[in-house]
Amino acid sequence: MRTKLQIFKVVAKHLSFTKAAEQLYLSQPAVSKAIKSLEEEFKTTLFVRKRNAIELTAEGKAFLIHTQKILSIYAEMDEQFTHKNEAFPEAIDMGVSTTLSDYVIPQVIAQFNLRFPKTKFSIRAANTEHIEKLILDEEIHFGITEGNTNNNKLSYTKFLKDEIVLVTNAANTSVKENAIALKKLKDLPLVSRESGSGTREVIDSFLQQHQIKSIDRNILFNSTEAIKNFLYHSEHFALLSIHSVADDLKNNRLKIIDIKNFSIERWFYFVRRTGYLSKNIDYLERFIQNRNNF
């Protein structure tokens, strides 16, 4: 039951069987089977299936609320009973992609600290290249990077799939129907991260791949927070990680402009030295994973 509820939550998050299957490392038929099993067991329809999309039904939305509560209880039971005799070292040093260090990891470490209050963390925000160097120099235990450089001295495990989305001030009405064709992207006033940013590199690679040139980047910032604060007071647009704007979307400060038939995606990876074994790091990775995928 727990596994089926976890699958349901991820499908509800993405409103896509395909994206849920990718995140969970399952086949799409396996995901569909789990949802069908839940619907049959509880004698209800959780999703409305359309040609190219799915939506939660009213009962599905109510079911999601109960699912989140149940999975939270499962997590608390794991921490209290399964790992009650585990001890952690006094300090853990880790390197984290800037996006994750700002918007994902702090909340996770706060939860971890409740379970292991004596463990001290040193978390360094840096780009992929610098994090990998710190790991190889044995200055940090492990890292979470924005990409996989396939260095054979390092091992990589997929952690979290990210999507770069086009956002603007929620009050901006300059784009009709909140959607544009990809070729129209070059006509928008874009505010962007500086050259060398991991997010900027992903965006530039996507634009080059689709032969989009002459993007109007008339303002550059060296942080996502600066870009968001600028967007609050302008009618510019920006391509940012969905994780960095989640609260802004909920609070109606920013909105997403859909790029028709296209998505910009990337993976974040757990990284450690090849052959480096540690039950503590294994557990920490699982802890971080569980607090984000489900």
C-alpha positions in Angstrom: 0.0 0.0 0.0 2.8 2.4 0.9 4.4 2.0 -2.5 1.1 2.6 -4.3 0.4 5.7 -2.3 3.9 7.0 -3.1 3.3 6.4 -6.8 -0.1 8.2 -6.6 1.5 11.2 -5.0 4.2 11.6 -7.7 1.6 11.2 -10.5 -0.6 13.8 -8.8 2.4 16.1 -8.6 3.3 15.9 -12.3 -0.2 15.1 -13.6 1.6 12.8 -16.0 2.1 9.0 -15.9 5.2 9.4 -18.1 7.0 11.9 -15.8 6.1 10.0 -12.7 7.6 6.8 -14.2 10.8 8.7 -15.1 11.1 10.0 -11.5 10.3 6.7 -9.9 12.5 4.6 -12.3 9.4 2.5 -13.1 7.8 1.6 -16.4 4.7 3.6 -17.4 2.5 0.4 -17.3 3.7 -0.3 -13.7 2.6 3.2 -12.7 -0.7 2.9 -14.5 -1.3 -0.5 -12.8 -0.7 1.0 -9.4 -3.2 3.8 -9.9 -5.8 1.4 -11.3 -5.3 -0.8 -8.3 -5.9 2.1 -5.9 -9.0 3.1 -7.8 -10.4 -0.4 -7.7 -9.6 -0.9 -4.0 -11.2 2.4 -2.9 -13.9 2.2 -5.6 -13.3 5.7 -6.9 -11.9 7.6 -9.9 -8.7 9.5 -8.9 -7.9 10.9 -12.3 -9.8 12.1 -15.4 -8.0 10.8 -18.5 -7.9 13.1 -21.5 -6.1 12.7 -24.8 -2.8 14.4 -23.8 -3.2 15.0 -20.1 -4.7 13.9 -16.8 -6.4 15.8 -14.0 -7.3 15.0 -10.4 -10.9 14.5 -9.8 -12.5 16.1 -6.7 -12.2 12.7 -5.0 -8.6 12.5 -6.2 -7.8 15.8 -4.6 -9.3 14.6 -1.3 -7.4 11.3 -1.6 -4.1 13.3 -2.1 -4.6 15.1 1.2 -5.0 11.7 3.0 -2.1 10.2 1.1 0.3 13.0 2.2 -0.7 12.5 5.9 -0.3 8.7 5.7 3.2 9.0 4.0 4.3 11.5 6.6 3.3 9.1 9.3 5.3 6.3 7.6 8.3 8.6 7.4 8.0 9.4 11.1 7.7 5.7 12.0 10.9 4.9 10.0 12.9 7.6 11.8 11.6 6.7 15.2 11.8 2.9 15.0 13.8 1.6 12.0 16.8 3.9 12.7 16.5 4.5 16.4 19.9 2.9 17.2 21.9 4.6 14.4 24.5 7.2 15.2 25.9 9.8 13.0 29.4 11.4 13.0 29.8 14.8 14.7 30.1 16.6 11.3 29.2 16.1 7.7 30.6 18.3 4.9 28.7 18.4 1.6 28.7 20.5 -1.5 25.3 21.4 -3.1 24.2 23.1 -6.3 23.2 26.7 -5.7 19.6 26.1 -6.7 19.2 23.2 -4.3 21.2 24.9 -1.5 18.8 27.9 -1.6 15.4 26.2 -2.1 15.5 22.5 -1.3 18.2 21.3 1.0 17.7 23.7 4.0 14.3 22.3 4.8 15.6 18.7 4.5 18.5 19.3 6.8 16.2 21.0 9.3 14.1 17.8 9.4 17.3 15.7 9.6 18.5 17.8 12.5 15.4 16.9 14.5 16.4 13.2 14.2 20.2 13.7 14.8 20.6 17.0 16.6 24.2 16.4 17.5 25.4 16.2 13.9 26.8 19.4 12.5 26.6 20.2 8.8 28.8 22.3 6.6 27.0 22.9 3.3 28.9 24.7 0.5 27.0 26.1 -2.4 29.0 25.8 -5.6 29.0 24.8 -9.3 29.4 21.2 -10.4 33.1 21.5 -11.3 34.0 23.0 -7.9 32.0 20.4 -5.9 33.6 17.5 -7.8 37.1 18.9 -7.1 36.2 19.2 -3.4 35.1 15.5 -3.3 38.2 14.3 -5.1 40.4 16.3 -2.8 38.5 14.7 0.1 37.5 18.1 1.5 33.8 17.1 1.6 32.0 13.7 2.0 29.7 14.0 -1.0 27.8 16.5 -3.1 24.7 17.1 -5.1 25.4 18.6 -8.5 23.5 20.0 -11.5 25.0 17.6 -14.0 27.0 14.4 -14.6 30.4 14.9 -16.0 31.1 11.2 -16.2 34.4 11.4 -14.3 35.4 7.8 -13.7 36.8 8.7 -10.3 33.3 9.7 -9.2 30.0 7.8 -8.9 26.7 9.5 -9.8 23.2 8.6 -8.7 20.1 10.4 -10.0 18.5 12.4 -7.3 15.9 14.9 -8.6 14.6 15.9 -12.0 14.3 19.7 -12.4 12.4 21.7 -15.0 13.4 25.2 -16.1 10.2 27.3 -16.6 9.5 30.7 -18.1 8.1 33.0 -15.4 7.0 36.6 -15.1 5.1 38.9 -12.7 1.7 37.4 -12.0 0.1 40.7 -13.1 1.8 40.8 -16.5 -0.8 40.4 -19.2 1.5 41.0 -22.2 1.4 37.3 -23.3 -2.1 36.1 -24.2 -3.3 32.8 -22.8 -0.1 32.6 -20.8 1.6 30.6 -23.6 4.0 31.3 -26.4 5.6 29.4 -29.3 9.3 28.7 -28.7 10.4 30.9 -31.6 8.7 33.9 -29.9 11.0 33.6 -26.9 13.5 35.8 -28.6 11.0 38.7 -28.7 10.6 38.8 -24.9 12.7 41.0 -22.6 14.6 38.4 -20.5 16.4 38.9 -17.3 19.0 36.2 -16.9 21.8 34.6 -14.7 25.4 35.5 -15.5 27.5 33.5 -17.9 28.9 30.5 -16.1 25.8 29.7 -14.1 24.7 26.1 -14.2 21.1 27.1 -15.0 22.3 29.5 -17.7 24.4 26.7 -19.3 21.3 24.4 -19.4 19.2 27.1 -21.0 21.9 28.1 -23.6 22.3 24.5 -24.6 18.6 24.1 -25.1 18.4 27.3 -27.1 21.3 26.3 -29.3 19.9 22.8 -29.9 16.6 24.4 -31.1 18.4 27.2 -33.1 17.1 30.1 -31.1 19.5 33.0 -31.4 19.6 36.7 -30.5 17.9 36.4 -27.1 17.3 39.8 -25.6 19.2 39.5 -22.3 19.4 43.2 -21.4 19.8 42.6 -17.6 22.0 40.0 -15.9 22.1 39.0 -12.2 24.4 36.6 -10.3 21.6 35.1 -8.2 18.1 33.7 -8.7 16.8 35.7 -5.7 17.9 38.9 -7.4 16.1 37.9 -10.6 12.9 37.2 -8.7 13.0 40.5 -6.8 13.4 42.2 -10.1 10.4 40.4 -11.7 8.2 41.4 -8.8 8.6 45.0 -10.0 8.7 44.6 -13.8 7.2 43.0 -16.8 10.3 41.1 -17.8 10.6 37.4 -18.1 13.1 34.8 -16.8 13.9 31.1 -17.2 14.2 29.7 -13.7 14.2 26.3 -11.9 10.6 25.3 -10.9 12.0 24.7 -7.3 13.1 28.3 -7.0 9.7 29.7 -7.8 7.3 27.2 -6.1 6.4 29.6 -3.2 6.1 32.5 -5.6 3.5 30.6 -7.7 1.6 29.6 -4.6 1.5 33.2 -3.4 0.6 34.5 -6.8 3.7 36.7 -7.1 4.9 35.0 -10.3 3.2 32.9 -13.0 4.4 30.4 -15.6 4.2 31.1 -19.3 4.0 27.8 -21.1 6.4 27.3 -24.0 4.2 25.3 -26.3 5.3 21.7 -26.9 8.7 22.2 -25.3 10.2 21.7 -21.8 13.7 22.4 -20.5 14.7 19.6 -18.1 17.8 18.5 -16.2 18.8 16.1 -13.4 20.5 16.7 -10.1 22.9 14.0 -9.0 24.3 12.6 -5.7 28.0 12.4 -6.2 30.7 10.7 -4.2 34.2 9.2 -4.8 34.1 5.9 -6.7 34.4 3.1 -4.2 33.6 5.3 -1.2 31.4 3.3 1.1 29.5 4.8 4.1 26.2 3.6 5.7 25.8 7.1 7.1 26.0 8.8 3.7 23.7 6.1 2.2 21.1 6.8 4.9 21.5 10.6 4.4 21.0 10.2 0.6 17.8 8.2 1.2 16.6 10.7 3.7 17.1 13.6 1.2 15.6 11.5 -1.6 12.4 10.6 0.4 11.8 14.2 1.4 11.7 15.3 -2.2 10.4 12.5 -4.4 7.4 11.8 -2.3 
